[in-house]
Amino acid sequence: MASYLQDRKTVTVPGLMALRGSGEKITMLTCYDASFAALMDRSGVEILLIGDSLGMVCQGHDSTLPVTVAEVAYHTASVARGNRSALVVADMPFGSFPSAEAAFDNAVKLVQAGAHMVKIEGGKWLTGTVRFLTERAIPVCAHLGLTPQSVHQFGGYKVQGKTADAADRLKADALELQEAGATLLVLEAIPALLAKEVTEMLSIPTIGIGAGPDCSGQVLVMHDMLDVFPGRKARFVRNFMEGQTSIDAAVRAYVAAVKDRSFPAPEHCF
């Protein structure tokens, strides 16, 4: 049995910091129900993310924007009931954090549903909100790079941080979010070299999705890595069902590939 499956302990923020410090890669997958929560937990996934991606993969929308706090809370409660030891992170959906006070009210609903942490998309402008939440005992995962809730502003799902100015801005945002109290940072669809630089300059773990192999960990949307979602796959997606005979085996293959650093490979990077 792999070392990360032996004596599985409850995953905590200090535990994730310890993994980062030891150099062991962290695994995260999106999860939306109790059955998959139990499967992922026993397969060694450290973090279960109730992503607003549920709007696309569960509800059939063409973006994450229609998803509501109540819907994320419903799926969070389902995941929490199936989970035993993984860290549960819930997305703050579009429109749920127009002010620090509103963000707190909505984050409380997600924590009461079973989330251990909330994830929030945005840069420097969110530092006050992140500080407001963390000072009130709500851990925060920040999210930089391609932030899907900004799809209309970006003009599509495009790689971010490609120019020197954009890279400098992203690095500055990452430092400010960490200073404000964020204890985890998702980096999505940015050049691998930039993700490496951000990871090295921060003291908190980074989780990459299309951000290269040098982040502290990796995340994929479950429906993508199981090759279930019928839409076009992003460059950073790998089909982990290929060559496997069960979903359990596919999830374990994903965990193993992240841990042994064979995923992401160069073809998954920008």
Disulfide bonds with the S-S distance in Angstrom:
none
